[in-house]
Amino acid sequence: MLKPRVLLYCLLGGLPLTIAALGAGHFAWWWLSGIALAAGFAPLALYGPRGGLGQLGVVGPVLLVVTVLCTWSEALIFLKATDRDPVQDLVGASVLYAIVAVALAGLARGLRLPRASGVAVPRRSAGTTALMVLACGVAYAVYYLVFGSITYEFFTKGYYPEAVAVALRLGLWLWVIQVGRGVLMTLAVLPAIRTLRLGRGAAALAIGALVWIAGGLAPLLPPNDFMGAAQRVIHIVEILTQNASLGVTAVLLLRPRSAPAA
């Protein structure tokens, strides 16, 4: 029975993230965050690499880059400075999500989730892939500008009154940073795109959902010291528009239109 095993994958896969509750509290919220995260990786557990190391190779980069590094860097730019050490926060989050990655990879293997698929995954040449990755970075900067501006103008201006001054101070560097973040997130999901044995459309939806869940939904579910509930909900929706768009774009650009049946 596959469905109970997928459910077990999500429930057990969410538990390692509750380690954060030892210091921050909110056990149920952290478990829910972990369950959502595991659900985002479920398509890869089913139709991604069959081995444990292969699973770790697709889960680890997403968590360490999309969930940890990109979220941390954005907070470093726009959130007010606190007495917390940002390097310590980065190292602590990296260790926590590395544990989650190992747990999810082990569960996929241990629960025997990988399924056979009749879909062969097509791949572009190395040169074309490099150009498409850069194009994804530019596309993310456009999504960030459009959807971020709308969100700021109508919803978050009161929360970040200094954001315009920060953006003006950075100047063109802000867009270099955002293109770089888009490139990094695309590289993080590239192993998943190249191994996910689903059709192009289904893969685009799966990767789009994964980039949103890993970079927005899961990290923002638990309460934190920087954002209230309404603020977190706004950012969850905002990141949906940015990250899901990037994930869909990445699959459409990095995978050719069709592949022969295996």
PASEBA-1860 file (N, C-alpha, C; in nm, 3 decimals):
! residues 262
1> MLKPRVLL> 0.085/-0.119/0.000/0.000/0.000/0.000/0.089/0.124/0.000 ~ 0.080/0.201/-0.108/0.170/0.315/-0.125/0.128/0.435/-0.042 ~ -0.003/0.466/-0.039/-0.048/0.589/0.027/-0.012/0.592/0.175 ~ -0.032/0.484/0.252/0.011/0.489/0.393/0.160/0.514/0.409 ~ 0.241/0.461/0.317/0.385/0.482/0.326/0.423/0.626/0.295 ~ 0.354/0.688/0.201/0.378/0.829/0.172/0.337/0.915/0.292 ~ 0.224/0.882/0.353/0.180/0.954/0.472/0.281/0.938/0.585 ~ 0.333/0.816/0.602/0.433/0.791/0.705/0.561/0.868/0.675
9> YCLLGGLP> 0.598/0.876/0.547/0.714/0.955/0.505/0.698/1.100/0.549 ~ 0.580/1.156/0.530/0.556/1.296/0.566/0.556/1.314/0.718 ~ 0.489/1.225/0.789/0.480/1.239/0.935/0.615/1.219/1.003 ~ 0.686/1.113/0.964/0.818/1.088/1.024/0.921/1.189/0.974 ~ 0.909/1.227/0.846/1.003/1.323/0.790/0.991/1.460/0.852 ~ 0.876/1.490/0.911/0.859/1.619/0.976/0.918/1.627/1.115 ~ 0.944/1.512/1.177/0.990/1.511/1.316/1.129/1.573/1.337 ~ 1.228/1.550/1.249/1.360/1.610/1.275/1.356/1.763/1.289
17> LTIAALGA> 1.263/1.827/1.221/1.257/1.973/1.229/1.210/2.020/1.367 ~ 1.148/1.931/1.444/1.103/1.970/1.578/1.221/1.987/1.674 ~ 1.341/1.954/1.630/1.460/1.985/1.711/1.464/2.134/1.741 ~ 1.418/2.216/1.646/1.417/2.360/1.665/1.326/2.401/1.780 ~ 1.225/2.319/1.807/1.131/2.352/1.915/1.196/2.341/2.053 ~ 1.310/2.273/2.064/1.377/2.261/2.193/1.420/2.398/2.245 ~ 1.455/2.487/2.152/1.494/2.622/2.193/1.388/2.727/2.167 ~ 1.308/2.706/2.061/1.212/2.809/2.020/1.070/2.779/2.064
25> GHFAWWWL> 1.043/2.658/2.109/0.905/2.622/2.143/0.822/2.595/2.018 ~ 0.690/2.590/2.037/0.597/2.570/1.925/0.619/2.437/1.854 ~ 0.622/2.329/1.932/0.649/2.196/1.877/0.556/2.163/1.761 ~ 0.424/2.184/1.779/0.326/2.146/1.677/0.351/2.222/1.547 ~ 0.385/2.350/1.557/0.410/2.429/1.437/0.535/2.381/1.363 ~ 0.639/2.345/1.439/0.761/2.296/1.373/0.736/2.161/1.309 ~ 0.656/2.077/1.373/0.625/1.948/1.312/0.543/1.968/1.185 ~ 0.445/2.060/1.190/0.366/2.090/1.071/0.456/2.143/0.960
33> SGIALAAG> 0.553/2.226/0.996/0.648/2.277/0.898/0.726/2.163/0.834 ~ 0.771/2.068/0.918/0.845/1.953/0.866/0.759/1.864/0.779 ~ 0.632/1.847/0.817/0.540/1.766/0.736/0.521/1.830/0.598 ~ 0.502/1.963/0.596/0.487/2.033/0.468/0.612/2.017/0.383 ~ 0.729/2.026/0.448/0.855/2.012/0.377/0.867/1.873/0.316 ~ 0.836/1.771/0.395/0.842/1.634/0.345/0.744/1.613/0.231 ~ 0.625/1.671/0.241/0.526/1.659/0.134/0.579/1.720/0.004 ~ 0.654/1.830/0.016/0.713/1.891/-0.103/0.813/1.800/-0.172
41> FAPLALYG> 0.882/1.716/-0.094/0.980/1.624/-0.150/0.920/1.490/-0.189 ~ 0.793/1.466/-0.157/0.731/1.336/-0.185/0.740/1.295/-0.332 ~ 0.715/1.386/-0.429/0.730/1.343/-0.570/0.871/1.293/-0.601 ~ 0.972/1.354/-0.540/1.109/1.308/-0.562/1.134/1.175/-0.493 ~ 1.072/1.155/-0.376/1.086/1.026/-0.308/1.024/0.914/-0.392 ~ 0.918/0.946/-0.467/0.850/0.846/-0.548/0.914/0.827/-0.685 ~ 0.949/0.938/-0.750/0.993/0.931/-0.889/1.130/0.994/-0.913 ~ 1.205/1.012/-0.804/1.341/1.063/-0.816/1.442/0.949/-0.811
49> PRGGLGQL> 1.563/0.977/-0.764/1.665/0.871/-0.755/1.620/0.756/-0.665 ~ 1.663/0.636/-0.699/1.617/0.519/-0.624/1.703/0.491/-0.501 ~ 1.828/0.533/-0.500/1.917/0.506/-0.389/1.914/0.614/-0.283 ~ 1.962/0.580/-0.163/1.965/0.676/-0.054/2.057/0.793/-0.082 ~ 2.175/0.768/-0.138/2.267/0.876/-0.170/2.211/0.966/-0.279 ~ 2.143/0.905/-0.375/2.079/0.985/-0.480/1.972/1.075/-0.423 ~ 1.891/1.022/-0.331/1.789/1.104/-0.265/1.853/1.219/-0.189 ~ 1.961/1.190/-0.118/2.031/1.296/-0.044/2.085/1.402/-0.139
57> GVVGPVLL> 2.126/1.357/-0.258/2.180/1.450/-0.356/2.077/1.546/-0.414 ~ 1.948/1.511/-0.409/1.845/1.603/-0.458/1.780/1.680/-0.344 ~ 1.774/1.620/-0.225/1.711/1.688/-0.111/1.805/1.790/-0.047 ~ 1.931/1.750/-0.026/2.026/1.835/0.044/2.046/1.973/-0.018 ~ 2.074/1.984/-0.148/2.094/2.117/-0.206/1.974/2.209/-0.192 ~ 1.853/2.154/-0.205/1.733/2.238/-0.192/1.722/2.294/-0.051 ~ 1.741/2.211/0.048/1.729/2.258/0.186/1.840/2.356/0.223 ~ 1.963/2.324/0.186/2.074/2.409/0.227/2.080/2.541/0.151
65> VVTVLCTW> 2.034/2.541/0.026/2.040/2.663/-0.054/1.909/2.741/-0.047 ~ 1.798/2.675/-0.083/1.670/2.746/-0.091/1.617/2.780/0.049 ~ 1.616/2.680/0.139/1.559/2.701/0.271/1.650/2.781/0.362 ~ 1.779/2.751/0.359/1.871/2.813/0.455/1.938/2.937/0.397 ~ 2.021/2.920/0.295/2.107/3.029/0.248/2.027/3.146/0.192 ~ 1.933/3.119/0.102/1.859/3.228/0.038/1.766/3.299/0.136 ~ 1.702/3.223/0.225/1.616/3.286/0.326/1.700/3.370/0.422 ~ 1.813/3.317/0.464/1.903/3.389/0.555/1.955/3.518/0.492
73> SEALIFLK> 1.995/3.512/0.365/2.051/3.630/0.299/1.947/3.739/0.281 ~ 1.823/3.701/0.252/1.716/3.800/0.237/1.687/3.867/0.371 ~ 1.684/3.788/0.477/1.661/3.845/0.610/1.775/3.938/0.650 ~ 1.896/3.903/0.612/2.013/3.984/0.645/2.004/4.122/0.582 ~ 1.943/4.130/0.465/1.933/4.257/0.395/1.822/4.345/0.451 ~ 1.703/4.286/0.474/1.585/4.368/0.499/1.534/4.368/0.643 ~ 1.569/4.269/0.723/1.523/4.271/0.862/1.616/4.357/0.947 ~ 1.558/4.419/1.048/1.638/4.504/1.136/1.743/4.422/1.210
81> ATDRDPVQ> 1.856/4.485/1.233/1.964/4.417/1.304/1.921/4.385/1.448 ~ 1.964/4.270/1.495/1.935/4.228/1.632/2.068/4.190/1.699 ~ 2.058/4.151/1.824/2.179/4.110/1.895/2.219/3.966/1.864 ~ 2.144/3.899/1.774/2.177/3.762/1.736/2.292/3.762/1.636 ~ 2.376/3.661/1.644/2.489/3.647/1.553/2.440/3.582/1.423 ~ 2.445/3.655/1.309/2.393/3.597/1.184/2.471/3.474/1.138 ~ 2.602/3.471/1.163/2.681/3.354/1.124/2.639/3.233/1.206 ~ 2.616/3.254/1.334/2.571/3.144/1.419/2.435/3.094/1.375
89> DLVGASVL> 2.345/3.187/1.336/2.214/3.147/1.285/2.227/3.063/1.159 ~ 2.318/3.105/1.069/2.337/3.032/0.944/2.390/2.892/0.970 ~ 2.489/2.880/1.058/2.547/2.749/1.088/2.444/2.660/1.155 ~ 2.370/2.715/1.251/2.269/2.636/1.321/2.161/2.585/1.229 ~ 2.111/2.673/1.139/2.009/2.632/1.044/2.063/2.528/0.946 ~ 2.188/2.544/0.905/2.248/2.448/0.811/2.257/2.309/0.874 ~ 2.298/2.303/1.000/2.308/2.174/1.069/2.170/2.110/1.083 ~ 2.070/2.191/1.122/1.935/2.140/1.140/1.880/2.082/1.010
97> YAIVAVAL> 1.892/2.156/0.901/1.834/2.110/0.775/1.918/2.001/0.709 ~ 2.045/1.992/0.743/2.124/1.877/0.698/2.072/1.749/0.763 ~ 2.034/1.758/0.891/1.974/1.643/0.959/1.842/1.605/0.892 ~ 1.762/1.705/0.858/1.635/1.680/0.790/1.660/1.611/0.655 ~ 1.761/1.657/0.581/1.791/1.599/0.450/1.829/1.452/0.463 ~ 1.914/1.420/0.560/1.954/1.280/0.580/1.833/1.195/0.617 ~ 1.747/1.250/0.703/1.628/1.175/0.746/1.535/1.148/0.628 ~ 1.510/1.248/0.545/1.419/1.229/0.431/1.477/1.130/0.330
105> AGLARGLR> 1.608/1.139/0.306/1.671/1.045/0.213/1.662/0.903/0.268 ~ 1.686/0.887/0.397/1.678/0.754/0.456/1.538/0.699/0.457 ~ 1.439/0.785/0.481/1.300/0.739/0.482/1.254/0.695/0.343 ~ 1.292/0.771/0.241/1.253/0.733/0.105/1.306/0.595/0.070 ~ 1.428/0.570/0.111/1.489/0.439/0.085/1.429/0.332/0.176 ~ 1.418/0.364/0.306/1.370/0.266/0.402/1.225/0.226/0.382 ~ 1.142/0.320/0.339/1.001/0.291/0.314/0.976/0.238/0.174 ~ 1.083/0.223/0.096/1.074/0.170/-0.042/0.974/0.249/-0.126
113> LPRASGVA> 0.991/0.379/-0.124/0.898/0.466/-0.197/0.927/0.478/-0.347 ~ 1.052/0.474/-0.393/1.076/0.494/-0.536/0.994/0.398/-0.622 ~ 0.924/0.455/-0.720/0.838/0.379/-0.811/0.900/0.371/-0.950 ~ 0.861/0.269/-1.023/0.900/0.261/-1.165/0.821/0.366/-1.244 ~ 0.882/0.416/-1.348/0.816/0.516/-1.432/0.853/0.492/-1.577 ~ 0.757/0.515/-1.666/0.782/0.499/-1.809/0.833/0.625/-1.874 ~ 0.870/0.725/-1.794/0.915/0.853/-1.848/1.067/0.859/-1.845 ~ 1.127/0.886/-1.959/1.271/0.910/-1.966/1.295/1.060/-1.956
121> VPRRSAGT> 1.389/1.101/-1.873/1.412/1.244/-1.850/1.514/1.296/-1.951 ~ 1.474/1.386/-2.039/1.568/1.442/-2.137/1.655/1.548/-2.072 ~ 1.775/1.566/-2.125/1.868/1.664/-2.069/1.926/1.750/-2.180 ~ 1.948/1.876/-2.149/2.012/1.965/-2.245/2.164/1.954/-2.231 ~ 2.234/2.008/-2.329/2.380/2.008/-2.324/2.428/2.098/-2.211 ~ 2.555/2.081/-2.174/2.610/2.160/-2.064/2.607/2.309/-2.094 ~ 2.642/2.347/-2.217/2.641/2.489/-2.253/2.502/2.548/-2.249 ~ 2.405/2.477/-2.305/2.267/2.526/-2.304/2.215/2.531/-2.161
129> TALMVLAC> 2.250/2.432/-2.080/2.207/2.431/-1.940/2.258/2.554/-1.867 ~ 2.386/2.589/-1.888/2.443/2.707/-1.822/2.368/2.834/-1.861 ~ 2.336/2.848/-1.990/2.261/2.966/-2.035/2.121/2.968/-1.976 ~ 2.057/2.853/-1.968/1.922/2.846/-1.912/1.921/2.876/-1.763 ~ 2.025/2.833/-1.692/2.035/2.865/-1.549/2.047/3.015/-1.529 ~ 2.128/3.080/-1.611/2.140/3.226/-1.602/2.008/3.294/-1.636 ~ 1.937/3.241/-1.738/1.806/3.296/-1.774/1.708/3.282/-1.658 ~ 1.716/3.172/-1.586/1.629/3.154/-1.469/1.660/3.257/-1.361
137> GVAYAVYY> 1.789/3.289/-1.345/1.826/3.392/-1.248/1.767/3.527/-1.284 ~ 1.772/3.562/-1.412/1.713/3.689/-1.457/1.562/3.685/-1.440 ~ 1.501/3.571/-1.474/1.355/3.559/-1.458/1.315/3.576/-1.312 ~ 1.393/3.519/-1.221/1.360/3.535/-1.079/1.368/3.681/-1.037 ~ 1.468/3.753/-1.086/1.478/3.896/-1.052/1.355/3.972/-1.102 ~ 1.303/3.934/-1.219/1.182/3.998/-1.271/1.062/3.964/-1.182 ~ 1.048/3.836/-1.145/0.938/3.797/-1.055/0.949/3.870/-0.922 ~ 1.071/3.881/-0.873/1.095/3.950/-0.745/1.053/4.096/-0.755
145> LVFGSITY> 1.089/4.161/-0.866/1.054/4.303/-0.885/0.904/4.321/-0.895 ~ 0.839/4.242/-0.980/0.695/4.260/-1.005/0.613/4.224/-0.881 ~ 0.627/4.101/-0.834/0.543/4.056/-0.723/0.587/4.118/-0.590 ~ 0.718/4.142/-0.574/0.765/4.207/-0.452/0.716/4.350/-0.443 ~ 0.715/4.421/-0.556/0.667/4.560/-0.555/0.519/4.567/-0.523 ~ 0.441/4.476/-0.582/0.296/4.474/-0.554/0.272/4.445/-0.406 ~ 0.343/4.345/-0.353/0.325/4.308/-0.212/0.365/4.423/-0.121 ~ 0.476/4.487/-0.151/0.523/4.597/-0.067/0.426/4.715/-0.071
153> EFFTKGYY> 0.380/4.750/-0.190/0.294/4.868/-0.204/0.161/4.850/-0.132 ~ 0.105/4.729/-0.138/-0.030/4.711/-0.085/-0.035/4.640/0.051 ~ 0.072/4.573/0.091/0.061/4.491/0.213/0.172/4.511/0.316 ~ 0.295/4.530/0.275/0.403/4.525/0.372/0.478/4.656/0.393 ~ 0.434/4.764/0.334/0.505/4.891/0.349/0.513/4.932/0.496 ~ 0.406/4.908/0.570/0.407/4.944/0.711/0.504/4.862/0.795 ~ 0.532/4.740/0.750/0.624/4.654/0.824/0.770/4.688/0.796 ~ 0.799/4.738/0.677/0.937/4.766/0.637/0.949/4.909/0.585
161> PEAVAVAL> 0.933/5.008/0.669/0.940/5.147/0.621/1.077/5.184/0.567 ~ 1.180/5.111/0.608/1.316/5.144/0.564/1.357/5.066/0.440 ~ 1.268/4.984/0.384/1.306/4.896/0.274/1.347/4.974/0.149 ~ 1.277/5.082/0.119/1.312/5.162/0.001/1.452/5.220/0.017 ~ 1.483/5.270/0.136/1.616/5.326/0.160/1.723/5.219/0.145 ~ 1.695/5.098/0.192/1.790/4.988/0.179/1.812/4.955/0.031 ~ 1.701/4.949/-0.046/1.712/4.918/-0.188/1.790/5.025/-0.263 ~ 1.764/5.152/-0.230/1.836/5.261/-0.297/1.983/5.260/-0.261
169> RLGLWLWV> 2.013/5.225/-0.138/2.153/5.219/-0.096/2.229/5.110/-0.170 ~ 2.162/4.997/-0.193/2.225/4.888/-0.266/2.236/4.916/-0.415 ~ 2.139/4.989/-0.470/2.141/5.023/-0.611/2.137/4.899/-0.699 ~ 2.224/4.896/-0.801/2.226/4.782/-0.893/2.266/4.652/-0.823 ~ 2.336/4.664/-0.710/2.376/4.544/-0.639/2.256/4.463/-0.591 ~ 2.144/4.531/-0.565/2.024/4.458/-0.524/1.983/4.358/-0.632 ~ 1.990/4.401/-0.758/1.947/4.313/-0.868/2.053/4.209/-0.899 ~ 2.180/4.243/-0.878/2.285/4.140/-0.889/2.261/4.031/-0.786
177> IQVGRGVL> 2.226/4.073/-0.664/2.198/3.977/-0.557/2.078/3.890/-0.592 ~ 1.972/3.952/-0.646/1.851/3.874/-0.676/1.874/3.780/-0.794 ~ 1.947/3.824/-0.895/1.982/3.732/-1.005/2.066/3.617/-0.949 ~ 2.159/3.650/-0.860/2.241/3.546/-0.800/2.159/3.448/-0.718 ~ 2.060/3.500/-0.644/1.973/3.410/-0.567/1.894/3.319/-0.660 ~ 1.846/3.375/-0.771/1.773/3.294/-0.868/1.859/3.185/-0.929 ~ 1.985/3.220/-0.959/2.078/3.122/-1.013/2.106/3.013/-0.910 ~ 2.129/3.053/-0.785/2.159/2.954/-0.680/2.041/2.859/-0.659
185> MTLAVLPA> 1.919/2.914/-0.654/1.802/2.828/-0.635/1.782/2.734/-0.753 ~ 1.809/2.783/-0.874/1.797/2.697/-0.991/1.900/2.584/-0.987 ~ 2.023/2.618/-0.950/2.126/2.514/-0.938/2.089/2.413/-0.828 ~ 2.023/2.462/-0.722/1.985/2.372/-0.613/1.882/2.269/-0.657 ~ 1.791/2.310/-0.746/1.688/2.215/-0.792/1.727/2.144/-0.921 ~ 1.843/2.179/-0.977/1.885/2.115/-1.102/1.898/1.963/-1.089 ~ 1.959/1.910/-0.981/1.962/1.763/-0.969/1.823/1.702/-0.965 ~ 1.728/1.770/-0.901/1.590/1.719/-0.897/1.527/1.723/-1.036
193> IRTLRLGR> 1.548/1.830/-1.109/1.492/1.842/-1.243/1.547/1.733/-1.335 ~ 1.675/1.701/-1.319/1.741/1.604/-1.408/1.713/1.459/-1.370 ~ 1.650/1.437/-1.254/1.625/1.299/-1.212/1.478/1.269/-1.186 ~ 1.391/1.370/-1.187/1.249/1.349/-1.158/1.181/1.285/-1.278 ~ 1.138/1.161/-1.263/1.083/1.083/-1.374/0.934/1.107/-1.390 ~ 0.901/1.232/-1.419/0.763/1.274/-1.448/0.763/1.351/-1.579 ~ 0.645/1.361/-1.640/0.633/1.441/-1.759/0.668/1.586/-1.733 ~ 0.693/1.660/-1.838/0.742/1.798/-1.825/0.646/1.887/-1.746
201> GAAALAIG> 0.516/1.876/-1.774/0.419/1.959/-1.703/0.408/1.923/-1.557 ~ 0.400/1.793/-1.528/0.390/1.748/-1.390/0.517/1.782/-1.313 ~ 0.632/1.769/-1.378/0.758/1.803/-1.313/0.764/1.952/-1.282 ~ 0.714/2.036/-1.374/0.714/2.181/-1.351/0.630/2.217/-1.228 ~ 0.514/2.154/-1.215/0.429/2.181/-1.098/0.495/2.131/-0.970 ~ 0.557/2.013/-0.976/0.620/1.955/-0.857/0.738/2.041/-0.811 ~ 0.822/2.083/-0.904/0.939/2.164/-0.867/0.895/2.304/-0.824 ~ 0.795/2.360/-0.891/0.744/2.490/-0.848/0.692/2.486/-0.706
209> ALVWIAGG> 0.615/2.382/-0.673/0.564/2.366/-0.537/0.677/2.347/-0.438 ~ 0.778/2.268/-0.477/0.890/2.241/-0.387/0.968/2.368/-0.354 ~ 0.998/2.451/-0.454/1.074/2.573/-0.429/0.994/2.669/-0.340 ~ 0.862/2.670/-0.357/0.779/2.753/-0.270/0.775/2.699/-0.127 ~ 0.751/2.570/-0.113/0.742/2.511/0.021/0.875/2.524/0.094 ~ 0.984/2.490/0.026/1.116/2.493/0.091/1.162/2.634/0.122 ~ 1.126/2.731/0.037/1.175/2.867/0.056/1.077/2.963/0.118 ~ 0.951/2.920/0.138/0.852/3.013/0.191/0.757/2.951/0.290
217> LAPLLPPN> 0.680/2.853/0.247/0.575/2.798/0.332/0.631/2.735/0.459 ~ 0.721/2.637/0.445/0.770/2.564/0.561/0.845/2.653/0.661 ~ 0.940/2.739/0.615/1.011/2.821/0.713/0.923/2.923/0.784 ~ 0.813/2.964/0.721/0.731/3.071/0.779/0.612/3.019/0.859 ~ 0.589/2.890/0.862/0.478/2.838/0.942/0.500/2.857/1.093 ~ 0.617/2.822/1.147/0.635/2.840/1.291/0.645/2.987/1.328 ~ 0.588/3.028/1.441/0.603/3.166/1.488/0.751/3.199/1.511 ~ 0.787/3.326/1.490/0.925/3.368/1.514/0.926/3.507/1.577
225> DFMGAAQR> 1.046/3.554/1.613/1.060/3.681/1.685/1.054/3.801/1.593 ~ 1.051/3.780/1.461/1.062/3.891/1.368/0.931/3.927/1.299 ~ 0.838/3.832/1.289/0.715/3.854/1.211/0.594/3.805/1.289 ~ 0.486/3.882/1.281/0.359/3.837/1.334/0.291/3.741/1.238 ~ 0.176/3.688/1.280/0.106/3.588/1.198/0.064/3.646/1.064 ~ 0.005/3.766/1.064/-0.041/3.826/0.938/0.076/3.852/0.844 ~ 0.187/3.898/0.898/0.306/3.924/0.818/0.359/3.796/0.755 ~ 0.359/3.688/0.830/0.407/3.561/0.776/0.316/3.511/0.665
233> VIHIVEIL> 0.185/3.525/0.681/0.091/3.481/0.577/0.114/3.561/0.449 ~ 0.134/3.691/0.462/0.160/3.774/0.344/0.284/3.727/0.270 ~ 0.389/3.698/0.345/0.514/3.655/0.281/0.501/3.515/0.222 ~ 0.422/3.429/0.284/0.400/3.296/0.226/0.338/3.309/0.087 ~ 0.239/3.398/0.074/0.174/3.418/-0.056/0.270/3.487/-0.152 ~ 0.345/3.585/-0.104/0.440/3.654/-0.191/0.544/3.557/-0.246 ~ 0.598/3.473/-0.160/0.701/3.378/-0.204/0.641/3.273/-0.297 ~ 0.514/3.242/-0.280/0.446/3.155/-0.376/0.457/3.212/-0.517
241> TQNASLGV> 0.429/3.341/-0.531/0.432/3.403/-0.664/0.573/3.407/-0.721 ~ 0.673/3.423/-0.636/0.811/3.435/-0.684/0.877/3.298/-0.704 ~ 0.876/3.217/-0.599/0.951/3.091/-0.605/0.883/2.985/-0.692 ~ 0.749/2.976/-0.682/0.681/2.877/-0.766/0.700/2.913/-0.913 ~ 0.696/3.043/-0.944/0.719/3.086/-1.082/0.859/3.048/-1.127 ~ 0.957/3.063/-1.038/1.094/3.024/-1.072/1.103/2.875/-1.097 ~ 1.042/2.794/-1.009/1.049/2.649/-1.025/0.989/2.602/-1.156 ~ 0.872/2.656/-1.190/0.808/2.621/-1.316/0.895/2.664/-1.434
249> TAVLLLRP> 0.946/2.786/-1.427/1.033/2.837/-1.533/1.156/2.750/-1.551 ~ 1.217/2.709/-1.440/1.339/2.628/-1.446/1.314/2.497/-1.518 ~ 1.203/2.430/-1.488/1.175/2.302/-1.554/1.149/2.325/-1.703 ~ 1.070/2.426/-1.736/1.037/2.450/-1.876/1.160/2.488/-1.958 ~ 1.256/2.556/-1.896/1.376/2.594/-1.970/1.482/2.484/-1.973 ~ 1.489/2.405/-1.867/1.598/2.309/-1.855/1.563/2.169/-1.908 ~ 1.434/2.146/-1.934/1.395/2.017/-1.992/1.331/2.038/-2.127 ~ 1.378/1.966/-2.230/1.314/1.975/-2.361/1.168/1.937/-2.355
257> RSAPAA> 1.097/1.963/-2.463/0.952/1.946/-2.462/0.907/1.801/-2.446 ~ 0.978/1.709/-2.502/0.929/1.571/-2.498/1.045/1.475/-2.478 ~ 1.010/1.357/-2.430/1.108/1.251/-2.412/1.045/1.120/-2.458 ~ 1.120/1.032/-2.519/1.064/0.902/-2.560/1.030/0.818/-2.438 ~ 0.933/0.732/-2.450/0.898/0.641/-2.342/1.014/0.546/-2.314 ~ 1.036/0.520/-2.188/1.147/0.431/-2.151/1.112/0.287/-2.186
END
